[in-house]
Amino acid sequence: MKIRKILSLAFASALLFNVACSDDEFVMEAPQVDYANGIIISNEGGFSTPTSDVSYVSNDLGILQNGIYAANNNNEILGSVLQTIGFRGDYAYLVMNSPNKIEIVNKHTFRKQATVTSNLDNPRYIAYSGNQYFVTNNNFSTVKKLNVYNANDNSFVKSINFDRYAEKVVEAGGNIVVQTDGIYYDSAPPYAGHPTGNTITIVNPATNAVSKTVDLPNTGAIIKDLVSYNGFAYALTSNDTNSYIYKINPATGAFDTVTLTAIPQVQKLKIDSDKFYFVNNSKVYSMNISSTTVPTTPLITLTGVTNLYGFNVIDGRLYVADAKTFTSDSKVSVYNANNGSLLSSFNTGIATNGFYKN
Amino acid sequence: MDIKKSLLLIFSAYGCFLSAQEKAIDTVYVFDNQISKVKLFHKVNTISPEDAQKNSTNLSETLRFQSQVYIKENGRGAASSPSFRGTTAQQTAFVWNGININSQFLGQGDVNNIPFMGFDQLDVKSGSVGVVYGSGAIGGTVHLNNSLDFNKGFHASLFSEAASFSTYNNFAKASFSNDKFSFKFSGNYSESENDYKVEESRNYINRNGQYSNTNFNIAAAYKIAPHHQLSWITEFFNGNQHFPVFLDDYTKTKYETQNVRSLLVWDWNTSKMSNVFRAAYTEENFQYFDHIDYPKSSGGTGKNYILKNDFNYFLTSKWNINVIGEFQVNKAEGYMSGIKGVSRNVGSLAGLLRYFATKDLRFEAGIKKDFVEDYSSPVLLSFSGNWNVVTWYNLNLNIAKNFRYPSFNDLYWRPGGNIDLKPETAYQFDLKNQFKIAGAKLTLTPYYIRITDMITWLPGNMGYYSPVNTYKVQSYGLDSQIEYEKKFGKHTLKTNLGYSYTKSINLLTEKQLMYVPLHKFFGNIDYRYSFMKIYVQGMYNGLTYADTEEKRSSALEPYFVMNAGVSGTFLKNYTVGGKVNNIFNEIYQTTAFYPLPKRNYSIYLNINF
């Protein structure tokens, strides 16, 4: 009968296309490795598609594995917006912003051990002290809090609410240091951004209460980054003319200021081997942390980078991720942090936002 | 002889490629007066309400299985956007009774929130339709048209359907007409729990996927005097969608929208002249809830006041001139988007000159200039020719320059909105070749589109996204179609098969655009014997990239989905039917990670009074 004939034609052509489209592209094998022997890379993923996952590159940069969460957990979806990864003991904590959860995996195998969801609302960053961990939550509206969890059984301990957005959180000198600052924009183009307050809040993990609030000088500069190094917290702020690094003593709340004169809009700050590394647009600078001389020439001038997203310096290597237009895999470049020479580059996942020493 | 009759003459002269709707033009009043003229120069695929009932879930499904459009849907019934010929959703115009109803905020039509049970004819057109439908009509247009009959007395019908995943669909329609007056009312209510499972696709469950929508449509026309008619149509739509989440812990979100569209038309026809004056009001309201239990987190209201005059005059029996003037006021008020008290005046003037050289050869040239307040827009141009070369071969050429101006979000979103954006401008060309062989109609249409100044939202170093004019896109490909209809005794066989090849390249990266399949096939075969009817429909979608760098491992695998249905009509007015969708349990996605349902069923009853 005619219908059958036409149908079989349709099927035949469907098969034809299937064959025509079959692909012989290289598909990466995932040999079992101990992920503790390398760098863990977080791929934030899309907002509406759950493309978050984790990449691994070995210390010698010889082995790259993308999608190690799915590969080691029966192809399970991790979710969307992997904000950050924290490490404690044998575990890695994957903080998932949009799904409101933290996936705890074994840091050697990346197999899932536990999922934390209690009281999470748009979790952002994580820090550890003693047998507790601390997670900021920020929904850019009403939720501005730090959640405290017991690390032994992952039970929720309490929330500490703030007046302003709770963003980055680090442990420094036995204290929990929280970036409590937000940004608001002018209502007319070019929509200049302003800080809502420039405060850093210090929480005592012994009492789980706020011990101090540090008011950084208001230079119209917004807090862009917060890192911990040798017991001190370092906050980065920047505006259109200068950038500033504040070295904060978490015990007293006192701080020293390093002014990066004439280097505006520094976005990211990392510290490795007593050196600051910071980025303004496509220029990566380094500077000794005890120095007061501002560098005039960059260590590296990045070329062909559309959207510098993830950035870190780990054991003398500088990692930079270009998220491009967030619609394709990011490109990671690894440089020698001392002389700026390019060591390697490779593709990871969508919106690579962080590099971590495992 | 009035203009409709002379048009009718033209139509019957070219009757070989006109459908039934057009032949009956003197007894059926179609609200969009331009669509019949468009069909003189362009290939338009018409989907009847009866055909649409095969895919009664939503407009996404209807277009996916019955047209060449690619529909990207974030789960069944959720957010959905179209792509014609490799262009974007903003480059597709949804036209309701001649009025562009794309959202002023997003610049695109929200496919699953467009009421489609109430229309009388759904016209799908790939490529530009010339200058008539304005901004955004670059890749193609979807026309939701209503019509009114005269001298048909009283009619009423009821359609009621129950389907898998607790889906219920009800539609009622009543109409009355005599020789001077016509009235029609229809109402539709659809709802679905929509909790389907696709274990094979990472144990997917369509959590938080429920939706419901309500639609009312009222139309009336009255012949007030010889040569004069007043017509009115109003539509209300109310949609509630929850957006699917991948895991239970995700924050569940939902979206609600309420739309009103109203149109008043005064038709004045004399022997050589026809003038159509239209006054319209369209209103869109939407609210997004970033947590289903909390108050809305963002939203907006857009109102458009439209006056349009369409003057058509036959200078001689061969030369026809058409002048269309339009004035619109667009108002928008956003909630949590920084769009405050936006009001924009838009005027436009279009001229079309048609030349009917012989009964087998005709041309149309069009020009349009938009005057958008505070904004410069290019002059649009179009040229079409249609030639019956021999009885079995027809050649149809279309060349057009058109554009899309930025949406209110593009211009005014805070922070980020960019009032310095240029419109996206497109140049396009297509050449339709239509062959009639042994009662079958084969259409082959190669096309080429070049679009400059594509508007893309990119993150800037200030920490927010902002739209900018970026790359150029070049699309080319082939639309092809075979249509065949045969009646023998009590048997009727109707076939409509389409295949599209689409190459759409970002000229900056030289890569295929996301979510543009190279190959798409759709087919519908209907067979009727006396009171029994069966149909099968199939859709093949080739490999589809889900990123901008043609990454093979994250691309959507090719799929073939087939649906079928059977119905029987008893005691003349009672039709009972059943459908099986996705017979072969194909696992398929149109948006990465959001599989659509496996095999599912529906039964329905249709009663005519």
Interface residues (C-beta under 8 A of the other chain):
Chain A: K2 I3 I6 L7 A10 F11 S13 A14 F17 N18 C21 D23 E25 V27 S48 T49 P50 T51 N75 E76 I77 G79 S80 S98 P99 N100 K101 T115 T117 D121 N122 N139 S141 I183 Y185 D186 S187 P189 P190 Y191 A192 G193 Q265 Q267 N281 N307 K324 T325 F326 T327 S328 D329 I350
Chain B: N74 R202 F246 L247 D249 Y250 T251 D290 S297 G338 R414 P415 G416 G417 N418 I419 T456 L458 P459 N461 M462 G463 Y464 L493 T495 L497 M514 H519 F521 G523 I525 Y527 V536 G538 Y540 G542 L543 A546 D547 T548 E549 K551 R552 S553 S554 P558 F560 T591 A592 F593
